[in-house]
């Protein structure tokens, strides 16, 4: 026995039709977000896969100009956006690394944290709608079912004993279809919400790991022949202030 949806639609009352229209809007809205977020994540990961080895090679070769250029060209990559912000913060000082101090490194680290917050906010935009649709769609469908059953039994009471079960079967079918539709809308939204939440956590790990690697590189850079004396003196001065007050040679 097949379900004739068009026939059920024709038999529905205005309230049930309104519920179906609301669920259809919720479904289209959530599907639009699913597709757009999936494309966004795929582009970010694809560009990161292309950007990461080139950036790593440029850093190993100490070609910072190329590293900055790569970060600026790959703005869709979440990693490029984060490390690019750190490099932009210290870019004026990279020409003469001896001028980079601990305060500059801290400034670059704060720039990374700010950009990570902005990037994560961009990734999370719209995800809350999926959670809302997934949690409310079954209740919207249940509302239609409840009102449909009320109408069906009201009609049965009006018809008296002559109505019987056959008289309310169409009304019950009309009522239950809204719950089924609500579940069809909610299940993909919940799946997508969990998938994107996990994906965001993975991307956060990638951004955090890469940014920490870059900060470590900058610290090692000023700790090498390019500026060890300035950085070391500042670090030792900080230790002297917070420590016992004596700097041992």
KOLFIGU-929640 format. One record per residue (C-alpha): residue in one letter; residue number from 0; x, y, z. Coordinates in pm, 1 decimal, decimal comma, padded with zeros to 6 digits, always signed. Layout:
# KOLFIGU-929640
<site><aa>a</aa><i>NUM</i><xx>X</xx><yy>Y</yy><zz>Z</zz></site>
...
END
This chain:
# KOLFIGU-929640
<site><aa>x</aa><i>0</i><xx>+00000,0</xx><yy>+00000,0</yy><zz>+00000,0</zz></site>
<site><aa>x</aa><i>1</i><xx>+00156,7</xx><yy>+00327,9</yy><zz>-00113,8</zz></site>
<site><aa>x</aa><i>2</i><xx>+00106,2</xx><yy>+00668,1</yy><zz>+00042,3</zz></site>
<site><aa>x</aa><i>3</i><xx>-00041,6</xx><yy>+00924,4</yy><zz>-00194,9</zz></site>
<site><aa>x</aa><i>4</i><xx>+00114,9</xx><yy>+01244,4</yy><zz>-00068,0</zz></site>
<site><aa>x</aa><i>5</i><xx>-00078,1</xx><yy>+01467,2</yy><zz>-00306,4</zz></site>
<site><aa>x</aa><i>6</i><xx>-00406,0</xx><yy>+01314,4</yy><zz>-00192,1</zz></site>
<site><aa>x</aa><i>7</i><xx>-00304,7</xx><yy>+01361,3</yy><zz>+00172,8</zz></site>
<site><aa>x</aa><i>8</i><xx>-00213,2</xx><yy>+01723,1</yy><zz>+00099,8</zz></site>
<site><aa>x</aa><i>9</i><xx>-00554,8</xx><yy>+01781,4</yy><zz>-00054,9</zz></site>
<site><aa>x</aa><i>10</i><xx>-00724,3</xx><yy>+01628,7</yy><zz>+00250,0</zz></site>
<site><aa>x</aa><i>11</i><xx>-00521,4</xx><yy>+01829,3</yy><zz>+00501,7</zz></site>
<site><aa>x</aa><i>12</i><xx>-00669,5</xx><yy>+02118,7</yy><zz>+00690,6</zz></site>
<site><aa>x</aa><i>13</i><xx>-00517,1</xx><yy>+02464,7</yy><zz>+00691,5</zz></site>
<site><aa>x</aa><i>14</i><xx>-00336,4</xx><yy>+02409,3</yy><zz>+01020,7</zz></site>
<site><aa>x</aa><i>15</i><xx>-00168,7</xx><yy>+02087,4</yy><zz>+00901,3</zz></site>
<site><aa>x</aa><i>16</i><xx>-00073,4</xx><yy>+02251,0</yy><zz>+00572,6</zz></site>
<site><aa>x</aa><i>17</i><xx>+00079,7</xx><yy>+02538,5</yy><zz>+00766,6</zz></site>
<site><aa>x</aa><i>18</i><xx>+00287,9</xx><yy>+02290,9</yy><zz>+00969,8</zz></site>
<site><aa>x</aa><i>19</i><xx>+00408,5</xx><yy>+02120,3</yy><zz>+00651,6</zz></site>
<site><aa>x</aa><i>20</i><xx>+00503,9</xx><yy>+02454,8</yy><zz>+00497,4</zz></site>
<site><aa>x</aa><i>21</i><xx>+00700,2</xx><yy>+02552,0</yy><zz>+00810,6</zz></site>
<site><aa>x</aa><i>22</i><xx>+00883,0</xx><yy>+02218,4</yy><zz>+00807,0</zz></site>
<site><aa>x</aa><i>23</i><xx>+00957,7</xx><yy>+02260,0</yy><zz>+00435,9</zz></site>
<site><aa>x</aa><i>24</i><xx>+01111,4</xx><yy>+02602,8</yy><zz>+00503,9</zz></site>
<site><aa>x</aa><i>25</i><xx>+01318,0</xx><yy>+02458,4</yy><zz>+00789,7</zz></site>
<site><aa>x</aa><i>26</i><xx>+01433,4</xx><yy>+02175,3</yy><zz>+00564,6</zz></site>
<site><aa>x</aa><i>27</i><xx>+01540,2</xx><yy>+02407,3</yy><zz>+00281,0</zz></site>
<site><aa>x</aa><i>28</i><xx>+01714,4</xx><yy>+02638,1</yy><zz>+00528,9</zz></site>
<site><aa>x</aa><i>29</i><xx>+01909,8</xx><yy>+02355,6</yy><zz>+00691,6</zz></site>
<site><aa>x</aa><i>30</i><xx>+02000,0</xx><yy>+02197,8</yy><zz>+00356,0</zz></site>
<site><aa>x</aa><i>31</i><xx>+02129,2</xx><yy>+02531,5</yy><zz>+00231,2</zz></site>
<site><aa>x</aa><i>32</i><xx>+02351,6</xx><yy>+02563,8</yy><zz>+00537,7</zz></site>
<site><aa>x</aa><i>33</i><xx>+02470,8</xx><yy>+02202,9</yy><zz>+00505,4</zz></site>
<site><aa>x</aa><i>34</i><xx>+02577,4</xx><yy>+02254,3</yy><zz>+00143,7</zz></site>
<site><aa>x</aa><i>35</i><xx>+02742,6</xx><yy>+02592,5</yy><zz>+00203,5</zz></site>
<site><aa>x</aa><i>36</i><xx>+02934,7</xx><yy>+02475,3</yy><zz>+00512,3</zz></site>
<site><aa>x</aa><i>37</i><xx>+03044,5</xx><yy>+02154,4</yy><zz>+00339,3</zz></site>
<site><aa>x</aa><i>38</i><xx>+03179,8</xx><yy>+02355,6</yy><zz>+00045,1</zz></site>
<site><aa>x</aa><i>39</i><xx>+03350,4</xx><yy>+02598,8</yy><zz>+00284,2</zz></site>
<site><aa>x</aa><i>40</i><xx>+03523,0</xx><yy>+02320,2</yy><zz>+00478,0</zz></site>
<site><aa>x</aa><i>41</i><xx>+03625,7</xx><yy>+02134,9</yy><zz>+00161,8</zz></site>
<site><aa>x</aa><i>42</i><xx>+03779,1</xx><yy>+02448,4</yy><zz>+00012,8</zz></site>
<site><aa>x</aa><i>43</i><xx>+03961,5</xx><yy>+02529,4</yy><zz>+00336,8</zz></site>
<site><aa>x</aa><i>44</i><xx>+04107,8</xx><yy>+02180,4</yy><zz>+00363,1</zz></site>
<site><aa>x</aa><i>45</i><xx>+04197,7</xx><yy>+02159,0</yy><zz>-00007,5</zz></site>
<site><aa>x</aa><i>46</i><xx>+04379,2</xx><yy>+02492,6</yy><zz>+00003,3</zz></site>
<site><aa>x</aa><i>47</i><xx>+04551,0</xx><yy>+02399,5</yy><zz>+00328,7</zz></site>
<site><aa>x</aa><i>48</i><xx>+04681,0</xx><yy>+02076,6</yy><zz>+00175,5</zz></site>
<site><aa>x</aa><i>49</i><xx>+04833,8</xx><yy>+02284,9</yy><zz>-00102,3</zz></site>
<site><aa>x</aa><i>50</i><xx>+04956,4</xx><yy>+02563,1</yy><zz>+00125,1</zz></site>
<site><aa>x</aa><i>51</i><xx>+05107,5</xx><yy>+02366,7</yy><zz>+00416,8</zz></site>
<site><aa>x</aa><i>52</i><xx>+05402,2</xx><yy>+02194,8</yy><zz>+00242,1</zz></site>
<site><aa>x</aa><i>53</i><xx>+05495,5</xx><yy>+02511,0</yy><zz>+00050,4</zz></site>
<site><aa>x</aa><i>54</i><xx>+05480,9</xx><yy>+02719,6</yy><zz>+00366,7</zz></site>
<site><aa>x</aa><i>55</i><xx>+05682,0</xx><yy>+02464,1</yy><zz>+00562,1</zz></site>
<site><aa>x</aa><i>56</i><xx>+05947,0</xx><yy>+02457,0</yy><zz>+00290,0</zz></site>
<site><aa>x</aa><i>57</i><xx>+05969,2</xx><yy>+02836,7</yy><zz>+00287,5</zz></site>
<site><aa>x</aa><i>58</i><xx>+06007,6</xx><yy>+02846,4</yy><zz>+00666,6</zz></site>
<site><aa>x</aa><i>59</i><xx>+06278,8</xx><yy>+02577,3</yy><zz>+00663,3</zz></site>
<site><aa>x</aa><i>60</i><xx>+06466,2</xx><yy>+02772,7</yy><zz>+00396,4</zz></site>
<site><aa>x</aa><i>61</i><xx>+06414,7</xx><yy>+03090,2</yy><zz>+00604,5</zz></site>
<site><aa>x</aa><i>62</i><xx>+06250,6</xx><yy>+03253,9</yy><zz>+00303,8</zz></site>
<site><aa>x</aa><i>63</i><xx>+06007,3</xx><yy>+03461,5</yy><zz>+00505,4</zz></site>
<site><aa>x</aa><i>64</i><xx>+05905,4</xx><yy>+03682,7</yy><zz>+00214,2</zz></site>
<site><aa>x</aa><i>65</i><xx>+05780,5</xx><yy>+03375,9</yy><zz>+00028,5</zz></site>
<site><aa>x</aa><i>66</i><xx>+05606,8</xx><yy>+03248,1</yy><zz>+00343,7</zz></site>
<site><aa>x</aa><i>67</i><xx>+05422,4</xx><yy>+03578,0</yy><zz>+00384,4</zz></site>
<site><aa>x</aa><i>68</i><xx>+05330,0</xx><yy>+03580,6</yy><zz>+00015,1</zz></site>
<site><aa>x</aa><i>69</i><xx>+05191,9</xx><yy>+03226,2</yy><zz>+00037,8</zz></site>
<site><aa>x</aa><i>70</i><xx>+04981,2</xx><yy>+03314,9</yy><zz>+00343,3</zz></site>
<site><aa>x</aa><i>71</i><xx>+04838,8</xx><yy>+03619,3</yy><zz>+00166,8</zz></site>
<site><aa>x</aa><i>72</i><xx>+04750,6</xx><yy>+03420,3</yy><zz>-00147,2</zz></site>
<site><aa>x</aa><i>73</i><xx>+04571,4</xx><yy>+03136,6</yy><zz>+00035,1</zz></site>
<site><aa>x</aa><i>74</i><xx>+04309,3</xx><yy>+03325,7</yy><zz>+00233,4</zz></site>
<site><aa>x</aa><i>75</i><xx>+04057,0</xx><yy>+03040,2</yy><zz>+00209,4</zz></site>
<site><aa>x</aa><i>76</i><xx>+04292,4</xx><yy>+02818,2</yy><zz>+00407,3</zz></site>
<site><aa>x</aa><i>77</i><xx>+04222,6</xx><yy>+02838,5</yy><zz>+00778,5</zz></site>
<site><aa>x</aa><i>78</i><xx>+04587,6</xx><yy>+02769,8</yy><zz>+00857,2</zz></site>
<site><aa>x</aa><i>79</i><xx>+04707,4</xx><yy>+03039,2</yy><zz>+00617,0</zz></site>
<site><aa>x</aa><i>80</i><xx>+04476,5</xx><yy>+03295,6</yy><zz>+00775,5</zz></site>
<site><aa>x</aa><i>81</i><xx>+04611,7</xx><yy>+03222,9</yy><zz>+01122,3</zz></site>
<site><aa>x</aa><i>82</i><xx>+04984,9</xx><yy>+03207,9</yy><zz>+01046,8</zz></site>
<site><aa>x</aa><i>83</i><xx>+04951,4</xx><yy>+03495,6</yy><zz>+00802,9</zz></site>
<site><aa>x</aa><i>84</i><xx>+04820,5</xx><yy>+03715,2</yy><zz>+01081,9</zz></site>
<site><aa>x</aa><i>85</i><xx>+05121,0</xx><yy>+03630,3</yy><zz>+01299,3</zz></site>
<site><aa>x</aa><i>86</i><xx>+05365,6</xx><yy>+03702,5</yy><zz>+01019,2</zz></site>
<site><aa>x</aa><i>87</i><xx>+05188,4</xx><yy>+04029,1</yy><zz>+00938,3</zz></site>
<site><aa>x</aa><i>88</i><xx>+05231,1</xx><yy>+04133,7</yy><zz>+01301,5</zz></site>
<site><aa>x</aa><i>89</i><xx>+05610,4</xx><yy>+04096,9</yy><zz>+01288,0</zz></site>
<site><aa>x</aa><i>90</i><xx>+05654,5</xx><yy>+04161,9</yy><zz>+00916,1</zz></site>
<site><aa>x</aa><i>91</i><xx>+05808,2</xx><yy>+04509,7</yy><zz>+00961,9</zz></site>
<site><aa>x</aa><i>92</i><xx>+06069,1</xx><yy>+04358,4</yy><zz>+01194,5</zz></site>
<site><aa>x</aa><i>93</i><xx>+06160,4</xx><yy>+04059,4</yy><zz>+00980,0</zz></site>
<site><aa>x</aa><i>94</i><xx>+06396,0</xx><yy>+04265,1</yy><zz>+00764,3</zz></site>
<site><aa>x</aa><i>95</i><xx>+06619,0</xx><yy>+04311,3</yy><zz>+01067,1</zz></site>
<site><aa>x</aa><i>96</i><xx>+06556,5</xx><yy>+04020,6</yy><zz>+01302,1</zz></site>
<site><aa>x</aa><i>97</i><xx>+06790,8</xx><yy>+04157,9</yy><zz>+01564,8</zz></site>
<site><aa>x</aa><i>98</i><xx>+06518,1</xx><yy>+04405,7</yy><zz>+01656,0</zz></site>
<site><aa>x</aa><i>99</i><xx>+06262,0</xx><yy>+04133,7</yy><zz>+01740,8</zz></site>
<site><aa>x</aa><i>100</i><xx>+06203,2</xx><yy>+04114,6</yy><zz>+02114,1</zz></site>
<site><aa>x</aa><i>101</i><xx>+06001,2</xx><yy>+03897,3</yy><zz>+02348,4</zz></site>
<site><aa>x</aa><i>102</i><xx>+05723,7</xx><yy>+04157,9</yy><zz>+02339,4</zz></site>
<site><aa>x</aa><i>103</i><xx>+05705,7</xx><yy>+04122,6</yy><zz>+01960,2</zz></site>
<site><aa>x</aa><i>104</i><xx>+05674,5</xx><yy>+03745,7</yy><zz>+01992,1</zz></site>
<site><aa>x</aa><i>105</i><xx>+05395,0</xx><yy>+03789,5</yy><zz>+02244,6</zz></site>
<site><aa>x</aa><i>106</i><xx>+05223,6</xx><yy>+04034,8</yy><zz>+02011,4</zz></site>
<site><aa>x</aa><i>107</i><xx>+05241,3</xx><yy>+03781,4</yy><zz>+01727,1</zz></site>
<site><aa>x</aa><i>108</i><xx>+05097,2</xx><yy>+03514,4</yy><zz>+01954,2</zz></site>
<site><aa>x</aa><i>109</i><xx>+04805,6</xx><yy>+03738,8</yy><zz>+02049,2</zz></site>
<site><aa>x</aa><i>110</i><xx>+04747,6</xx><yy>+03812,6</yy><zz>+01680,5</zz></site>
<site><aa>x</aa><i>111</i><xx>+04726,5</xx><yy>+03437,6</yy><zz>+01618,2</zz></site>
<site><aa>x</aa><i>112</i><xx>+04471,6</xx><yy>+03396,4</yy><zz>+01895,9</zz></site>
<site><aa>x</aa><i>113</i><xx>+04258,3</xx><yy>+03682,7</yy><zz>+01760,7</zz></site>
<site><aa>x</aa><i>114</i><xx>+04261,9</xx><yy>+03541,9</yy><zz>+01409,9</zz></site>
<site><aa>x</aa><i>115</i><xx>+04176,0</xx><yy>+03195,2</yy><zz>+01538,6</zz></site>
<site><aa>x</aa><i>116</i><xx>+03870,5</xx><yy>+03336,6</yy><zz>+01715,5</zz></site>
<site><aa>x</aa><i>117</i><xx>+03760,9</xx><yy>+03513,6</yy><zz>+01395,7</zz></site>
<site><aa>x</aa><i>118</i><xx>+03816,9</xx><yy>+03203,5</yy><zz>+01182,4</zz></site>
<site><aa>x</aa><i>119</i><xx>+03631,7</xx><yy>+02976,8</yy><zz>+01424,9</zz></site>
<site><aa>x</aa><i>120</i><xx>+03341,3</xx><yy>+03221,2</yy><zz>+01439,7</zz></site>
<site><aa>x</aa><i>121</i><xx>+03327,0</xx><yy>+03208,8</yy><zz>+01059,8</zz></site>
<site><aa>x</aa><i>122</i><xx>+03326,2</xx><yy>+02828,4</yy><zz>+01061,5</zz></site>
<site><aa>x</aa><i>123</i><xx>+03057,7</xx><yy>+02812,9</yy><zz>+01330,2</zz></site>
<site><aa>x</aa><i>124</i><xx>+02827,6</xx><yy>+03061,9</yy><zz>+01158,8</zz></site>
<site><aa>x</aa><i>125</i><xx>+02503,8</xx><yy>+02880,2</yy><zz>+01073,5</zz></site>
<site><aa>x</aa><i>126</i><xx>+02585,3</xx><yy>+02566,4</yy><zz>+01271,6</zz></site>
<site><aa>x</aa><i>127</i><xx>+02350,9</xx><yy>+02675,2</yy><zz>+01549,6</zz></site>
<site><aa>x</aa><i>128</i><xx>+02063,0</xx><yy>+02679,7</yy><zz>+01301,5</zz></site>
<site><aa>x</aa><i>129</i><xx>+02119,8</xx><yy>+02309,7</yy><zz>+01231,0</zz></site>
<site><aa>x</aa><i>130</i><xx>+02101,2</xx><yy>+02239,1</yy><zz>+01603,5</zz></site>
<site><aa>x</aa><i>131</i><xx>+01780,1</xx><yy>+02442,0</yy><zz>+01631,0</zz></site>
<site><aa>x</aa><i>132</i><xx>+01619,1</xx><yy>+02265,7</yy><zz>+01334,7</zz></site>
<site><aa>x</aa><i>133</i><xx>+01727,5</xx><yy>+01925,3</yy><zz>+01460,8</zz></site>
<site><aa>x</aa><i>134</i><xx>+01581,0</xx><yy>+01985,0</yy><zz>+01805,3</zz></site>
<site><aa>x</aa><i>135</i><xx>+01257,1</xx><yy>+02164,3</yy><zz>+01712,3</zz></site>
<site><aa>x</aa><i>136</i><xx>+01143,6</xx><yy>+01999,0</yy><zz>+01387,4</zz></site>
<site><aa>x</aa><i>137</i><xx>+01006,9</xx><yy>+01683,9</yy><zz>+01561,2</zz></site>
<site><aa>x</aa><i>138</i><xx>+00807,5</xx><yy>+01902,1</yy><zz>+01800,5</zz></site>
<site><aa>x</aa><i>139</i><xx>+00667,0</xx><yy>+02109,0</yy><zz>+01514,8</zz></site>
<site><aa>x</aa><i>140</i><xx>+00559,0</xx><yy>+01786,6</yy><zz>+01345,3</zz></site>
<site><aa>x</aa><i>141</i><xx>+00415,4</xx><yy>+01657,1</yy><zz>+01672,4</zz></site>
<site><aa>x</aa><i>142</i><xx>+00212,4</xx><yy>+01975,5</yy><zz>+01704,5</zz></site>
<site><aa>x</aa><i>143</i><xx>+00055,6</xx><yy>+01904,0</yy><zz>+01367,6</zz></site>
<site><aa>x</aa><i>144</i><xx>-00008,6</xx><yy>+01543,8</yy><zz>+01470,4</zz></site>
<site><aa>x</aa><i>145</i><xx>-00172,7</xx><yy>+01645,9</yy><zz>+01796,5</zz></site>
<site><aa>x</aa><i>146</i><xx>-00406,4</xx><yy>+01893,1</yy><zz>+01629,0</zz></site>
<site><aa>x</aa><i>147</i><xx>-00481,6</xx><yy>+01643,4</yy><zz>+01351,2</zz></site>
<site><aa>x</aa><i>148</i><xx>-00584,5</xx><yy>+01373,1</yy><zz>+01597,5</zz></site>
<site><aa>x</aa><i>149</i><xx>-00796,1</xx><yy>+01623,3</yy><zz>+01787,8</zz></site>
<site><aa>x</aa><i>150</i><xx>-00974,3</xx><yy>+01714,4</yy><zz>+01463,6</zz></site>
<site><aa>x</aa><i>151</i><xx>-01016,0</xx><yy>+01348,2</yy><zz>+01371,1</zz></site>
<site><aa>x</aa><i>152</i><xx>-01181,8</xx><yy>+01257,7</yy><zz>+01701,2</zz></site>
<site><aa>x</aa><i>153</i><xx>-01388,9</xx><yy>+01574,1</yy><zz>+01691,0</zz></site>
<site><aa>x</aa><i>154</i><xx>-01517,3</xx><yy>+01466,4</yy><zz>+01349,9</zz></site>
<site><aa>x</aa><i>155</i><xx>-01585,3</xx><yy>+01116,9</yy><zz>+01480,4</zz></site>
<site><aa>x</aa><i>156</i><xx>-01785,0</xx><yy>+01259,3</yy><zz>+01770,5</zz></site>
<site><aa>x</aa><i>157</i><xx>-01985,1</xx><yy>+01472,9</yy><zz>+01529,2</zz></site>
<site><aa>x</aa><i>158</i><xx>-02068,3</xx><yy>+01171,0</yy><zz>+01312,3</zz></site>
<site><aa>x</aa><i>159</i><xx>-02165,6</xx><yy>+00959,8</yy><zz>+01610,7</zz></site>
<site><aa>x</aa><i>160</i><xx>-02147,5</xx><yy>+00582,5</yy><zz>+01605,3</zz></site>
<site><aa>x</aa><i>161</i><xx>-02197,5</xx><yy>+00573,6</yy><zz>+01230,1</zz></site>
<site><aa>x</aa><i>162</i><xx>-01851,9</xx><yy>+00720,7</yy><zz>+01169,5</zz></site>
<site><aa>x</aa><i>163</i><xx>-01648,1</xx><yy>+00432,2</yy><zz>+01311,1</zz></site>
<site><aa>x</aa><i>164</i><xx>-01277,7</xx><yy>+00379,2</yy><zz>+01259,8</zz></site>
<site><aa>x</aa><i>165</i><xx>-01305,7</xx><yy>+00423,8</yy><zz>+00885,2</zz></site>
<site><aa>x</aa><i>166</i><xx>-01436,4</xx><yy>+00773,2</yy><zz>+00938,2</zz></site>
<site><aa>x</aa><i>167</i><xx>-01127,2</xx><yy>+00888,0</yy><zz>+01127,4</zz></site>
<site><aa>x</aa><i>168</i><xx>-00859,0</xx><yy>+00682,7</yy><zz>+00950,6</zz></site>
<site><aa>x</aa><i>169</i><xx>-00794,1</xx><yy>+00955,4</yy><zz>+00695,0</zz></site>
<site><aa>x</aa><i>170</i><xx>-00766,7</xx><yy>+01215,5</yy><zz>+00970,9</zz></site>
<site><aa>x</aa><i>171</i><xx>-00518,6</xx><yy>+01004,6</yy><zz>+01168,6</zz></site>
<site><aa>x</aa><i>172</i><xx>-00309,0</xx><yy>+00945,0</yy><zz>+00855,5</zz></site>
<site><aa>x</aa><i>173</i><xx>-00308,8</xx><yy>+01319,1</yy><zz>+00789,3</zz></site>
<site><aa>x</aa><i>174</i><xx>-00202,7</xx><yy>+01381,7</yy><zz>+01147,9</zz></site>
<site><aa>x</aa><i>175</i><xx>+00081,6</xx><yy>+01129,6</yy><zz>+01155,3</zz></site>
<site><aa>x</aa><i>176</i><xx>+00234,1</xx><yy>+01248,3</yy><zz>+00828,5</zz></site>
<site><aa>x</aa><i>177</i><xx>+00341,8</xx><yy>+01573,9</yy><zz>+00994,1</zz></site>
<site><aa>x</aa><i>178</i><xx>+00538,3</xx><yy>+01385,5</yy><zz>+01259,2</zz></site>
<site><aa>x</aa><i>179</i><xx>+00706,1</xx><yy>+01175,8</yy><zz>+00990,0</zz></site>
<site><aa>x</aa><i>180</i><xx>+00792,7</xx><yy>+01491,0</yy><zz>+00797,8</zz></site>
<site><aa>x</aa><i>181</i><xx>+00931,5</xx><yy>+01650,9</yy><zz>+01113,0</zz></site>
<site><aa>x</aa><i>182</i><xx>+01161,1</xx><yy>+01353,4</yy><zz>+01169,8</zz></site>
<site><aa>x</aa><i>183</i><xx>+01276,3</xx><yy>+01362,2</yy><zz>+00806,5</zz></site>
<site><aa>x</aa><i>184</i><xx>+01375,8</xx><yy>+01725,2</yy><zz>+00854,9</zz></site>
<site><aa>x</aa><i>185</i><xx>+01538,2</xx><yy>+01676,0</yy><zz>+01196,5</zz></site>
<site><aa>x</aa><i>186</i><xx>+01752,2</xx><yy>+01365,9</yy><zz>+01138,9</zz></site>
<site><aa>x</aa><i>187</i><xx>+01977,0</xx><yy>+01508,7</yy><zz>+00861,6</zz></site>
<site><aa>x</aa><i>188</i><xx>+02012,1</xx><yy>+01835,2</yy><zz>+01055,2</zz></site>
<site><aa>x</aa><i>189</i><xx>+02134,7</xx><yy>+01651,5</yy><zz>+01367,7</zz></site>
<site><aa>x</aa><i>190</i><xx>+02375,0</xx><yy>+01438,1</yy><zz>+01164,4</zz></site>
<site><aa>x</aa><i>191</i><xx>+02513,2</xx><yy>+01746,4</yy><zz>+00988,4</zz></site>
<site><aa>x</aa><i>192</i><xx>+02547,4</xx><yy>+01937,6</yy><zz>+01316,6</zz></site>
<site><aa>x</aa><i>193</i><xx>+02751,2</xx><yy>+01656,6</yy><zz>+01475,6</zz></site>
<site><aa>x</aa><i>194</i><xx>+02963,1</xx><yy>+01618,8</yy><zz>+01159,9</zz></site>
<site><aa>x</aa><i>195</i><xx>+03044,1</xx><yy>+01989,5</yy><zz>+01133,9</zz></site>
<site><aa>x</aa><i>196</i><xx>+03111,9</xx><yy>+02017,4</yy><zz>+01507,5</zz></site>
<site><aa>x</aa><i>197</i><xx>+03368,8</xx><yy>+01737,8</yy><zz>+01483,1</zz></site>
<site><aa>x</aa><i>198</i><xx>+03515,1</xx><yy>+01895,9</yy><zz>+01170,0</zz></site>
<site><aa>x</aa><i>199</i><xx>+03555,7</xx><yy>+02231,4</yy><zz>+01347,1</zz></site>
<site><aa>x</aa><i>200</i><xx>+03735,6</xx><yy>+02060,9</yy><zz>+01635,9</zz></site>
<site><aa>x</aa><i>201</i><xx>+03978,3</xx><yy>+01900,5</yy><zz>+01388,6</zz></site>
<site><aa>x</aa><i>202</i><xx>+04040,1</xx><yy>+02231,1</yy><zz>+01211,3</zz></site>
<site><aa>x</aa><i>203</i><xx>+04100,7</xx><yy>+02397,5</yy><zz>+01548,6</zz></site>
<site><aa>x</aa><i>204</i><xx>+04371,2</xx><yy>+02141,6</yy><zz>+01624,1</zz></site>
<site><aa>x</aa><i>205</i><xx>+04534,9</xx><yy>+02209,9</yy><zz>+01286,3</zz></site>
<site><aa>x</aa><i>206</i><xx>+04533,1</xx><yy>+02587,1</yy><zz>+01342,1</zz></site>
<site><aa>x</aa><i>207</i><xx>+04662,3</xx><yy>+02556,1</yy><zz>+01698,1</zz></site>
<site><aa>x</aa><i>208</i><xx>+04940,8</xx><yy>+02314,0</yy><zz>+01605,2</zz></site>
<site><aa>x</aa><i>209</i><xx>+05059,5</xx><yy>+02518,4</yy><zz>+01306,8</zz></site>
<site><aa>x</aa><i>210</i><xx>+05046,9</xx><yy>+02849,6</yy><zz>+01490,5</zz></site>
<site><aa>x</aa><i>211</i><xx>+05245,1</xx><yy>+02707,2</yy><zz>+01783,4</zz></site>
<site><aa>x</aa><i>212</i><xx>+05503,5</xx><yy>+02576,8</yy><zz>+01536,6</zz></site>
<site><aa>x</aa><i>213</i><xx>+05533,6</xx><yy>+02923,6</yy><zz>+01384,4</zz></site>
<site><aa>x</aa><i>214</i><xx>+05569,8</xx><yy>+03092,7</yy><zz>+01723,7</zz></site>
<site><aa>x</aa><i>215</i><xx>+05837,7</xx><yy>+02838,4</yy><zz>+01816,9</zz></site>
<site><aa>x</aa><i>216</i><xx>+06016,4</xx><yy>+02919,2</yy><zz>+01491,6</zz></site>
<site><aa>x</aa><i>217</i><xx>+06010,0</xx><yy>+03291,4</yy><zz>+01565,9</zz></site>
<site><aa>x</aa><i>218</i><xx>+06147,4</xx><yy>+03230,7</yy><zz>+01915,8</zz></site>
<site><aa>x</aa><i>219</i><xx>+06426,3</xx><yy>+03010,9</yy><zz>+01778,0</zz></site>
<site><aa>x</aa><i>220</i><xx>+06490,6</xx><yy>+03267,7</yy><zz>+01507,0</zz></site>
<site><aa>x</aa><i>221</i><xx>+06562,2</xx><yy>+03547,6</yy><zz>+01752,3</zz></site>
<site><aa>x</aa><i>222</i><xx>+06751,6</xx><yy>+03294,9</yy><zz>+01961,2</zz></site>
<site><aa>x</aa><i>223</i><xx>+06997,0</xx><yy>+03224,8</yy><zz>+01677,7</zz></site>
<site><aa>x</aa><i>224</i><xx>+07263,2</xx><yy>+03442,4</yy><zz>+01522,3</zz></site>
<site><aa>x</aa><i>225</i><xx>+07000,4</xx><yy>+03695,9</yy><zz>+01419,0</zz></site>
<site><aa>x</aa><i>226</i><xx>+06924,0</xx><yy>+03830,6</yy><zz>+01761,5</zz></site>
<site><aa>x</aa><i>227</i><xx>+07022,1</xx><yy>+03603,7</yy><zz>+02042,1</zz></site>
<site><aa>x</aa><i>228</i><xx>+07191,7</xx><yy>+03871,0</yy><zz>+02246,3</zz></site>
<site><aa>x</aa><i>229</i><xx>+06894,7</xx><yy>+04109,4</yy><zz>+02255,9</zz></site>
<site><aa>x</aa><i>230</i><xx>+06636,7</xx><yy>+03841,2</yy><zz>+02328,1</zz></site>
<site><aa>x</aa><i>231</i><xx>+06853,8</xx><yy>+03663,1</yy><zz>+02582,8</zz></site>
<site><aa>x</aa><i>232</i><xx>+06929,3</xx><yy>+03984,6</yy><zz>+02770,6</zz></site>
<site><aa>x</aa><i>233</i><xx>+06561,9</xx><yy>+04070,6</yy><zz>+02788,7</zz></site>
<site><aa>x</aa><i>234</i><xx>+06471,6</xx><yy>+03719,5</yy><zz>+02902,6</zz></site>
<site><aa>x</aa><i>235</i><xx>+06742,3</xx><yy>+03722,6</yy><zz>+03169,0</zz></site>
<site><aa>x</aa><i>236</i><xx>+06630,6</xx><yy>+04064,4</yy><zz>+03284,8</zz></site>
<site><aa>x</aa><i>237</i><xx>+06277,7</xx><yy>+03933,7</yy><zz>+03328,5</zz></site>
<site><aa>x</aa><i>238</i><xx>+06412,7</xx><yy>+03636,8</yy><zz>+03526,3</zz></site>
<site><aa>x</aa><i>239</i><xx>+06614,4</xx><yy>+03869,9</yy><zz>+03744,0</zz></site>
<site><aa>x</aa><i>240</i><xx>+06308,7</xx><yy>+04076,0</yy><zz>+03828,6</zz></site>
<site><aa>x</aa><i>241</i><xx>+06085,9</xx><yy>+03776,0</yy><zz>+03905,7</zz></site>
<site><aa>x</aa><i>242</i><xx>+06358,0</xx><yy>+03563,1</yy><zz>+04061,3</zz></site>
<site><aa>x</aa><i>243</i><xx>+06594,6</xx><yy>+03616,1</yy><zz>+04348,1</zz></site>
<site><aa>x</aa><i>244</i><xx>+06729,1</xx><yy>+03938,8</yy><zz>+04207,5</zz></site>
<site><aa>x</aa><i>245</i><xx>+07069,7</xx><yy>+03786,3</yy><zz>+04124,0</zz></site>
<site><aa>x</aa><i>246</i><xx>+07174,9</xx><yy>+03685,2</yy><zz>+03774,5</zz></site>
<site><aa>x</aa><i>247</i><xx>+07429,9</xx><yy>+03412,5</yy><zz>+03789,3</zz></site>
<site><aa>x</aa><i>248</i><xx>+07686,6</xx><yy>+03394,3</yy><zz>+03510,8</zz></site>
END
